[in-house]
Amino acid sequence: MREIKIKIKVEMLPYLYACRELNQFEFAEIIGVHQSYLSLVQAGQRPMTPQLEMKILQGIEKLKINSEELLHISLMVKLQKSRRGYH
């Protein structure tokens, strides 16, 4: 299976930890950041830095989230965004 490169976006975070049945606190521990910081990033009150993105990518590796799962998560985020326009 070929490797799929997907840019990690803030909107993907809840799906990343949910796909392994983790909560935000557990995911934050795995990637090595405080849960409160991760919460602020998800709320748009802190930026997604290159350092945080690297930690998230390392967490994805630790959790063995494969490229197909990342593609599905990315598509779910796009679908969710497109549906917001209809409400």
Biopython code that builds the backbone (N, CA, C, O; Angstrom):
import numpy as np
from Bio.PDB.StructureBuilder import StructureBuilder

atoms = [
    (1, "MET", "N", (0.848, -1.187, 0.000)),
    (1, "MET", "CA", (0.000, 0.000, 0.000)),
    (1, "MET", "C", (0.891, 1.246, 0.000)),
    (1, "MET", "O", (1.844, 1.340, 0.774)),
    (2, "ARG", "N", (0.571, 2.187, -0.865)),
    (2, "ARG", "CA", (1.407, 3.385, -0.935)),
    (2, "ARG", "C", (1.104, 4.339, 0.219)),
    (2, "ARG", "O", (-0.009, 4.375, 0.743)),
    (3, "GLU", "N", (2.108, 5.097, 0.593)),
    (3, "GLU", "CA", (1.985, 6.051, 1.690)),
    (3, "GLU", "C", (1.215, 7.289, 1.231)),
    (3, "GLU", "O", (1.512, 7.850, 0.176)),
    (4, "ILE", "N", (0.252, 7.704, 2.002)),
    (4, "ILE", "CA", (-0.541, 8.894, 1.691)),
    (4, "ILE", "C", (-0.090, 10.009, 2.619)),
    (4, "ILE", "O", (-0.074, 9.836, 3.838)),
    (5, "LYS", "N", (0.275, 11.151, 2.051)),
    (5, "LYS", "CA", (0.713, 12.298, 2.861)),
    (5, "LYS", "C", (-0.479, 13.219, 3.084)),
    (5, "LYS", "O", (-1.083, 13.715, 2.133)),
    (6, "ILE", "N", (-0.804, 13.438, 4.336)),
    (6, "ILE", "CA", (-1.923, 14.305, 4.693)),
    (6, "ILE", "C", (-1.444, 15.309, 5.724)),
    (6, "ILE", "O", (-0.810, 14.941, 6.713)),
    (7, "LYS", "N", (-1.745, 16.566, 5.492)),
    (7, "LYS", "CA", (-1.411, 17.624, 6.454)),
    (7, "LYS", "C", (-2.347, 17.496, 7.649)),
    (7, "LYS", "O", (-3.564, 17.416, 7.481)),
    (8, "ILE", "N", (-1.794, 17.477, 8.829)),
    (8, "ILE", "CA", (-2.600, 17.384, 10.045)),
    (8, "ILE", "C", (-3.207, 18.745, 10.337)),
    (8, "ILE", "O", (-2.499, 19.749, 10.421)),
    (9, "LYS", "N", (-4.517, 18.768, 10.488)),
    (9, "LYS", "CA", (-5.230, 20.004, 10.785)),
    (9, "LYS", "C", (-5.880, 19.895, 12.160)),
    (9, "LYS", "O", (-6.174, 18.801, 12.642)),
    (10, "VAL", "N", (-6.092, 21.032, 12.770)),
    (10, "VAL", "CA", (-6.663, 21.083, 14.119)),
    (10, "VAL", "C", (-7.988, 20.317, 14.191)),
    (10, "VAL", "O", (-8.255, 19.615, 15.166)),
    (11, "GLU", "N", (-8.805, 20.459, 13.160)),
    (11, "GLU", "CA", (-10.124, 19.805, 13.154)),
    (11, "GLU", "C", (-10.020, 18.282, 13.188)),
    (11, "GLU", "O", (-10.990, 17.600, 13.519)),
    (12, "MET", "N", (-8.858, 17.752, 12.849)),
    (12, "MET", "CA", (-8.663, 16.302, 12.840)),
    (12, "MET", "C", (-8.381, 15.727, 14.229)),
    (12, "MET", "O", (-8.538, 14.526, 14.446)),
    (13, "LEU", "N", (-7.972, 16.571, 15.158)),
    (13, "LEU", "CA", (-7.509, 16.077, 16.461)),
    (13, "LEU", "C", (-8.524, 15.189, 17.183)),
    (13, "LEU", "O", (-8.157, 14.095, 17.612)),
    (14, "PRO", "N", (-9.783, 15.609, 17.335)),
    (14, "PRO", "CA", (-10.715, 14.737, 18.052)),
    (14, "PRO", "C", (-10.883, 13.368, 17.386)),
    (14, "PRO", "O", (-11.052, 12.358, 18.070)),
    (15, "TYR", "N", (-10.837, 13.338, 16.064)),
    (15, "TYR", "CA", (-10.963, 12.076, 15.339)),
    (15, "TYR", "C", (-9.730, 11.204, 15.532)),
    (15, "TYR", "O", (-9.834, 9.979, 15.593)),
    (16, "LEU", "N", (-8.557, 11.839, 15.628)),
    (16, "LEU", "CA", (-7.327, 11.074, 15.823)),
    (16, "LEU", "C", (-7.367, 10.302, 17.133)),
    (16, "LEU", "O", (-7.045, 9.115, 17.168)),
    (17, "TYR", "N", (-7.758, 10.966, 18.195)),
    (17, "TYR", "CA", (-7.760, 10.221, 19.450)),
    (17, "TYR", "C", (-8.992, 9.345, 19.600)),
    (17, "TYR", "O", (-8.936, 8.321, 20.281)),
    (18, "ALA", "N", (-10.093, 9.720, 18.988)),
    (18, "ALA", "CA", (-11.302, 8.889, 19.060)),
    (18, "ALA", "C", (-11.127, 7.572, 18.308)),
    (18, "ALA", "O", (-11.702, 6.557, 18.701)),
    (19, "CYS", "N", (-10.347, 7.576, 17.238)),
    (19, "CYS", "CA", (-10.190, 6.340, 16.468)),
    (19, "CYS", "C", (-9.429, 5.272, 17.249)),
    (19, "CYS", "O", (-9.416, 4.109, 16.847)),
    (20, "ARG", "N", (-8.809, 5.642, 18.336)),
    (20, "ARG", "CA", (-8.157, 4.676, 19.231)),
    (20, "ARG", "C", (-8.830, 4.660, 20.599)),
    (20, "ARG", "O", (-8.263, 4.196, 21.588)),
    (21, "GLU", "N", (-10.051, 5.180, 20.626)),
    (21, "GLU", "CA", (-10.865, 5.210, 21.850)),
    (21, "GLU", "C", (-10.135, 5.871, 23.019)),
    (21, "GLU", "O", (-10.180, 5.397, 24.155)),
    (22, "LEU", "N", (-9.471, 6.966, 22.708)),
    (22, "LEU", "CA", (-8.781, 7.756, 23.725)),
    (22, "LEU", "C", (-9.542, 9.050, 23.943)),
    (22, "LEU", "O", (-10.296, 9.494, 23.077)),
    (23, "ASN", "N", (-9.340, 9.645, 25.096)),
    (23, "ASN", "CA", (-9.880, 10.983, 25.310)),
    (23, "ASN", "C", (-8.756, 11.998, 25.106)),
    (23, "ASN", "O", (-7.605, 11.626, 24.876)),
    (24, "GLN", "N", (-9.092, 13.248, 25.191)),
    (24, "GLN", "CA", (-8.121, 14.312, 24.942)),
    (24, "GLN", "C", (-6.940, 14.228, 25.910)),
    (24, "GLN", "O", (-5.792, 14.423, 25.513)),
    (25, "PHE", "N", (-7.223, 13.942, 27.162)),
    (25, "PHE", "CA", (-6.160, 13.850, 28.165)),
    (25, "PHE", "C", (-5.174, 12.738, 27.818)),
    (25, "PHE", "O", (-3.960, 12.939, 27.870)),
    (26, "GLU", "N", (-5.695, 11.571, 27.465)),
    (26, "GLU", "CA", (-4.837, 10.435, 27.132)),
    (26, "GLU", "C", (-3.993, 10.726, 25.880)),
    (26, "GLU", "O", (-2.808, 10.397, 25.831)),
    (27, "PHE", "N", (-4.615, 11.341, 24.881)),
    (27, "PHE", "CA", (-3.879, 11.684, 23.656)),
    (27, "PHE", "C", (-2.782, 12.702, 23.961)),
    (27, "PHE", "O", (-1.666, 12.593, 23.453)),
    (28, "ALA", "N", (-3.106, 13.689, 24.792)),
    (28, "ALA", "CA", (-2.111, 14.701, 25.169)),
    (28, "ALA", "C", (-0.906, 14.047, 25.854)),
    (28, "ALA", "O", (0.238, 14.417, 25.590)),
    (29, "GLU", "N", (-1.166, 13.083, 26.726)),
    (29, "GLU", "CA", (-0.069, 12.367, 27.387)),
    (29, "GLU", "C", (0.797, 11.632, 26.375)),
    (29, "GLU", "O", (2.024, 11.654, 26.473)),
    (30, "ILE", "N", (0.172, 10.990, 25.413)),
    (30, "ILE", "CA", (0.911, 10.230, 24.403)),
    (30, "ILE", "C", (1.804, 11.138, 23.565)),
    (30, "ILE", "O", (2.930, 10.770, 23.232)),
    (31, "ILE", "N", (1.301, 12.324, 23.225)),
    (31, "ILE", "CA", (2.107, 13.220, 22.386)),
    (31, "ILE", "C", (3.020, 14.138, 23.200)),
    (31, "ILE", "O", (3.831, 14.873, 22.636)),
    (32, "GLY", "N", (2.885, 14.094, 24.520)),
    (32, "GLY", "CA", (3.809, 14.833, 25.384)),
    (32, "GLY", "C", (3.496, 16.307, 25.559)),
    (32, "GLY", "O", (4.405, 17.130, 25.669)),
    (33, "VAL", "N", (2.204, 16.649, 25.587)),
    (33, "VAL", "CA", (1.801, 18.027, 25.862)),
    (33, "VAL", "C", (0.745, 18.016, 26.970)),
    (33, "VAL", "O", (0.146, 16.978, 27.251)),
    (34, "HIS", "N", (0.523, 19.154, 27.584)),
    (34, "HIS", "CA", (-0.516, 19.261, 28.598)),
    (34, "HIS", "C", (-1.890, 19.245, 27.923)),
    (34, "HIS", "O", (-2.070, 19.799, 26.839)),
    (35, "GLN", "N", (-2.832, 18.615, 28.572)),
    (35, "GLN", "CA", (-4.194, 18.543, 28.037)),
    (35, "GLN", "C", (-4.772, 19.929, 27.859)),
    (35, "GLN", "O", (-5.489, 20.174, 26.888)),
    (36, "SER", "N", (-4.479, 20.847, 28.774)),
    (36, "SER", "CA", (-5.025, 22.203, 28.678)),
    (36, "SER", "C", (-4.503, 22.913, 27.428)),
    (36, "SER", "O", (-5.237, 23.676, 26.799)),
    (37, "TYR", "N", (-3.251, 22.671, 27.065)),
    (37, "TYR", "CA", (-2.677, 23.261, 25.856)),
    (37, "TYR", "C", (-3.355, 22.684, 24.610)),
    (37, "TYR", "O", (-3.708, 23.420, 23.688)),
    (38, "LEU", "N", (-3.529, 21.367, 24.594)),
    (38, "LEU", "CA", (-4.190, 20.720, 23.465)),
    (38, "LEU", "C", (-5.619, 21.237, 23.318)),
    (38, "LEU", "O", (-6.095, 21.442, 22.201)),
    (39, "SER", "N", (-6.289, 21.445, 24.421)),
    (39, "SER", "CA", (-7.639, 21.991, 24.410)),
    (39, "SER", "C", (-7.671, 23.387, 23.796)),
    (39, "SER", "O", (-8.559, 23.702, 23.004)),
    (40, "LEU", "N", (-6.700, 24.222, 24.163)),
    (40, "LEU", "CA", (-6.628, 25.576, 23.609)),
    (40, "LEU", "C", (-6.361, 25.550, 22.103)),
    (40, "LEU", "O", (-6.902, 26.367, 21.357)),
    (41, "VAL", "N", (-5.536, 24.620, 21.666)),
    (41, "VAL", "CA", (-5.267, 24.484, 20.231)),
    (41, "VAL", "C", (-6.552, 24.079, 19.509)),
    (41, "VAL", "O", (-6.898, 24.659, 18.479)),
    (42, "GLN", "N", (-7.253, 23.090, 20.047)),
    (42, "GLN", "CA", (-8.503, 22.645, 19.428)),
    (42, "GLN", "C", (-9.549, 23.751, 19.399)),
    (42, "GLN", "O", (-10.352, 23.814, 18.469)),
    (43, "ALA", "N", (-9.553, 24.610, 20.386)),
    (43, "ALA", "CA", (-10.522, 25.704, 20.458)),
    (43, "ALA", "C", (-10.115, 26.894, 19.588)),
    (43, "ALA", "O", (-10.860, 27.868, 19.477)),
    (44, "GLY", "N", (-8.938, 26.815, 18.976)),
    (44, "GLY", "CA", (-8.468, 27.904, 18.129)),
    (44, "GLY", "C", (-7.853, 29.059, 18.893)),
    (44, "GLY", "O", (-7.648, 30.139, 18.339)),
    (45, "GLN", "N", (-7.555, 28.832, 20.176)),
    (45, "GLN", "CA", (-6.977, 29.891, 21.003)),
    (45, "GLN", "C", (-5.451, 29.847, 21.018)),
    (45, "GLN", "O", (-4.804, 30.771, 21.510)),
    (46, "ARG", "N", (-4.882, 28.776, 20.479)),
    (46, "ARG", "CA", (-3.439, 28.643, 20.307)),
    (46, "ARG", "C", (-3.210, 28.072, 18.912)),
    (46, "ARG", "O", (-4.022, 27.288, 18.422)),
    (47, "PRO", "N", (-2.111, 28.460, 18.271)),
    (47, "PRO", "CA", (-1.862, 27.964, 16.912)),
    (47, "PRO", "C", (-1.307, 26.544, 16.899)),
    (47, "PRO", "O", (-0.731, 26.071, 17.878)),
    (48, "MET", "N", (-1.496, 25.885, 15.771)),
    (48, "MET", "CA", (-0.854, 24.594, 15.532)),
    (48, "MET", "C", (0.570, 24.907, 15.083)),
    (48, "MET", "O", (0.785, 25.337, 13.950)),
    (49, "THR", "N", (1.530, 24.695, 15.957)),
    (49, "THR", "CA", (2.931, 24.995, 15.639)),
    (49, "THR", "C", (3.570, 23.797, 14.941)),
    (49, "THR", "O", (3.067, 22.678, 15.036)),
    (50, "PRO", "N", (4.668, 24.033, 14.246)),
    (50, "PRO", "CA", (5.389, 22.900, 13.642)),
    (50, "PRO", "C", (5.834, 21.875, 14.696)),
    (50, "PRO", "O", (5.849, 20.673, 14.430)),
    (51, "GLN", "N", (6.196, 22.358, 15.890)),
    (51, "GLN", "CA", (6.612, 21.451, 16.967)),
    (51, "GLN", "C", (5.443, 20.569, 17.411)),
    (51, "GLN", "O", (5.613, 19.369, 17.626)),
    (52, "LEU", "N", (4.264, 21.166, 17.545)),
    (52, "LEU", "CA", (3.098, 20.383, 17.945)),
    (52, "LEU", "C", (2.734, 19.395, 16.848)),
    (52, "LEU", "O", (2.416, 18.239, 17.126)),
    (53, "GLU", "N", (2.780, 19.849, 15.602)),
    (53, "GLU", "CA", (2.469, 18.935, 14.500)),
    (53, "GLU", "C", (3.417, 17.739, 14.506)),
    (53, "GLU", "O", (2.989, 16.614, 14.249)),
    (54, "MET", "N", (4.699, 17.968, 14.796)),
    (54, "MET", "CA", (5.667, 16.875, 14.866)),
    (54, "MET", "C", (5.307, 15.905, 15.993)),
    (54, "MET", "O", (5.389, 14.690, 15.816)),
    (55, "LYS", "N", (4.913, 16.434, 17.141)),
    (55, "LYS", "CA", (4.512, 15.578, 18.262)),
    (55, "LYS", "C", (3.271, 14.766, 17.902)),
    (55, "LYS", "O", (3.168, 13.593, 18.260)),
    (56, "ILE", "N", (2.335, 15.386, 17.198)),
    (56, "ILE", "CA", (1.122, 14.681, 16.779)),
    (56, "ILE", "C", (1.486, 13.571, 15.793)),
    (56, "ILE", "O", (0.959, 12.462, 15.884)),
    (57, "LEU", "N", (2.378, 13.864, 14.857)),
    (57, "LEU", "CA", (2.804, 12.845, 13.896)),
    (57, "LEU", "C", (3.486, 11.668, 14.605)),
    (57, "LEU", "O", (3.291, 10.510, 14.234)),
    (58, "GLN", "N", (4.283, 11.982, 15.624)),
    (58, "GLN", "CA", (4.923, 10.915, 16.404)),
    (58, "GLN", "C", (3.868, 10.104, 17.165)),
    (58, "GLN", "O", (3.980, 8.884, 17.290)),
    (59, "GLY", "N", (2.839, 10.802, 17.673)),
    (59, "GLY", "CA", (1.743, 10.110, 18.352)),
    (59, "GLY", "C", (0.969, 9.209, 17.406)),
    (59, "GLY", "O", (0.567, 8.104, 17.773)),
    (60, "ILE", "N", (0.763, 9.684, 16.191)),
    (60, "ILE", "CA", (0.084, 8.876, 15.170)),
    (60, "ILE", "C", (0.869, 7.597, 14.920)),
    (60, "ILE", "O", (0.296, 6.518, 14.773)),
    (61, "GLU", "N", (2.183, 7.736, 14.873)),
    (61, "GLU", "CA", (3.048, 6.572, 14.691)),
    (61, "GLU", "C", (2.939, 5.616, 15.879)),
    (61, "GLU", "O", (2.797, 4.407, 15.697)),
    (62, "LYS", "N", (3.007, 6.162, 17.097)),
    (62, "LYS", "CA", (2.904, 5.333, 18.308)),
    (62, "LYS", "C", (1.584, 4.577, 18.352)),
    (62, "LYS", "O", (1.531, 3.416, 18.759)),
    (63, "LEU", "N", (0.516, 5.254, 17.924)),
    (63, "LEU", "CA", (-0.824, 4.651, 17.960)),
    (63, "LEU", "C", (-1.111, 3.780, 16.743)),
    (63, "LEU", "O", (-2.177, 3.174, 16.631)),
    (64, "LYS", "N", (-0.143, 3.728, 15.837)),
    (64, "LYS", "CA", (-0.274, 2.931, 14.623)),
    (64, "LYS", "C", (-1.524, 3.305, 13.814)),
    (64, "LYS", "O", (-2.251, 2.448, 13.313)),
    (65, "ILE", "N", (-1.739, 4.609, 13.711)),
    (65, "ILE", "CA", (-2.820, 5.109, 12.853)),
    (65, "ILE", "C", (-2.233, 5.153, 11.447)),
    (65, "ILE", "O", (-1.277, 5.882, 11.184)),
    (66, "ASN", "N", (-2.821, 4.361, 10.542)),
    (66, "ASN", "CA", (-2.220, 4.248, 9.215)),
    (66, "ASN", "C", (-2.734, 5.328, 8.260)),
    (66, "ASN", "O", (-3.646, 6.089, 8.583)),
    (67, "SER", "N", (-2.127, 5.370, 7.086)),
    (67, "SER", "CA", (-2.451, 6.427, 6.115)),
    (67, "SER", "C", (-3.898, 6.330, 5.632)),
    (67, "SER", "O", (-4.517, 7.349, 5.328)),
    (68, "GLU", "N", (-4.430, 5.135, 5.561)),
    (68, "GLU", "CA", (-5.828, 4.979, 5.150)),
    (68, "GLU", "C", (-6.758, 5.586, 6.206)),
    (68, "GLU", "O", (-7.734, 6.253, 5.864)),
    (69, "GLU", "N", (-6.458, 5.357, 7.469)),
    (69, "GLU", "CA", (-7.259, 5.954, 8.542)),
    (69, "GLU", "C", (-7.158, 7.479, 8.501)),
    (69, "GLU", "O", (-8.157, 8.173, 8.691)),
    (70, "LEU", "N", (-5.959, 7.998, 8.255)),
    (70, "LEU", "CA", (-5.776, 9.450, 8.164)),
    (70, "LEU", "C", (-6.590, 10.029, 7.013)),
    (70, "LEU", "O", (-7.177, 11.103, 7.137)),
    (71, "LEU", "N", (-6.621, 9.315, 5.899)),
    (71, "LEU", "CA", (-7.416, 9.766, 4.764)),
    (71, "LEU", "C", (-8.900, 9.810, 5.134)),
    (71, "LEU", "O", (-9.592, 10.770, 4.794)),
    (72, "HIS", "N", (-9.387, 8.793, 5.819)),
    (72, "HIS", "CA", (-10.792, 8.764, 6.246)),
    (72, "HIS", "C", (-11.096, 9.910, 7.204)),
    (72, "HIS", "O", (-12.142, 10.551, 7.098)),
    (73, "ILE", "N", (-10.187, 10.168, 8.136)),
    (73, "ILE", "CA", (-10.370, 11.271, 9.081)),
    (73, "ILE", "C", (-10.416, 12.592, 8.334)),
    (73, "ILE", "O", (-11.269, 13.435, 8.611)),
    (74, "SER", "N", (-9.507, 12.775, 7.394)),
    (74, "SER", "CA", (-9.472, 14.004, 6.604)),
    (74, "SER", "C", (-10.783, 14.197, 5.831)),
    (74, "SER", "O", (-11.316, 15.305, 5.763)),
    (75, "LEU", "N", (-11.289, 13.116, 5.257)),
    (75, "LEU", "CA", (-12.555, 13.196, 4.514)),
    (75, "LEU", "C", (-13.737, 13.500, 5.439)),
    (75, "LEU", "O", (-14.646, 14.239, 5.061)),
    (76, "MET", "N", (-13.726, 12.936, 6.640)),
    (76, "MET", "CA", (-14.799, 13.230, 7.600)),
    (76, "MET", "C", (-14.798, 14.699, 7.985)),
    (76, "MET", "O", (-15.860, 15.310, 8.111)),
    (77, "VAL", "N", (-13.614, 15.272, 8.173)),
    (77, "VAL", "CA", (-13.498, 16.693, 8.519)),
    (77, "VAL", "C", (-14.040, 17.546, 7.370)),
    (77, "VAL", "O", (-14.781, 18.502, 7.602)),
    (78, "LYS", "N", (-13.672, 17.202, 6.136)),
    (78, "LYS", "CA", (-14.168, 17.949, 4.972)),
    (78, "LYS", "C", (-15.685, 17.854, 4.859)),
    (78, "LYS", "O", (-16.349, 18.846, 4.558)),
    (79, "LEU", "N", (-16.233, 16.671, 5.098)),
    (79, "LEU", "CA", (-17.678, 16.484, 5.050)),
    (79, "LEU", "C", (-18.365, 17.318, 6.125)),
    (79, "LEU", "O", (-19.377, 17.969, 5.863)),
    (80, "GLN", "N", (-17.819, 17.296, 7.317)),
    (80, "GLN", "CA", (-18.383, 18.072, 8.418)),
    (80, "GLN", "C", (-18.383, 19.563, 8.080)),
    (80, "GLN", "O", (-19.366, 20.258, 8.337)),
    (81, "LYS", "N", (-17.287, 20.052, 7.507)),
    (81, "LYS", "CA", (-17.207, 21.463, 7.128)),
    (81, "LYS", "C", (-18.233, 21.803, 6.053)),
    (81, "LYS", "O", (-18.863, 22.859, 6.108)),
    (82, "SER", "N", (-18.403, 20.919, 5.084)),
    (82, "SER", "CA", (-19.350, 21.205, 3.995)),
    (82, "SER", "C", (-20.787, 21.193, 4.500)),
    (82, "SER", "O", (-21.620, 21.945, 3.994)),
    (83, "ARG", "N", (-21.089, 20.368, 5.473)),
    (83, "ARG", "CA", (-22.448, 20.311, 6.031)),
    (83, "ARG", "C", (-22.792, 21.555, 6.843)),
    (83, "ARG", "O", (-23.960, 21.932, 6.938)),
    (84, "ARG", "N", (-21.790, 22.189, 7.422)),
    (84, "ARG", "CA", (-22.041, 23.402, 8.215)),
    (84, "ARG", "C", (-22.666, 24.494, 7.364)),
    (84, "ARG", "O", (-23.439, 25.307, 7.871)),
    (85, "GLY", "N", (-22.346, 24.523, 6.095)),
    (85, "GLY", "CA", (-22.882, 25.523, 5.198)),
    (85, "GLY", "C", (-24.367, 25.388, 4.938)),
    (85, "GLY", "O", (-25.002, 26.317, 4.437)),
    (86, "TYR", "N", (-24.927, 24.229, 5.279)),
    (86, "TYR", "CA", (-26.340, 23.982, 5.024)),
    (86, "TYR", "C", (-27.221, 24.234, 6.240)),
    (86, "TYR", "O", (-28.441, 24.099, 6.141)),
    (87, "HIS", "N", (-26.651, 24.591, 7.372)),
    (87, "HIS", "CA", (-27.456, 24.800, 8.595)),
    (87, "HIS", "C", (-27.764, 26.253, 8.812)),
    (87, "HIS", "O", (-28.428, 26.604, 9.787)),
]
sb = StructureBuilder()
sb.init_structure("model")
sb.init_model(0)
sb.init_chain("A")
sb.init_seg("    ")
for serial, (resi, resn, name, xyz) in enumerate(atoms, 1):
    if name == "N":
        sb.init_residue(resn, " ", resi, " ")
    sb.init_atom(name, np.array(xyz, "f"), 0.0, 1.0, " ", f" {name:<3s}", serial, name[0])
structure = sb.get_structure()
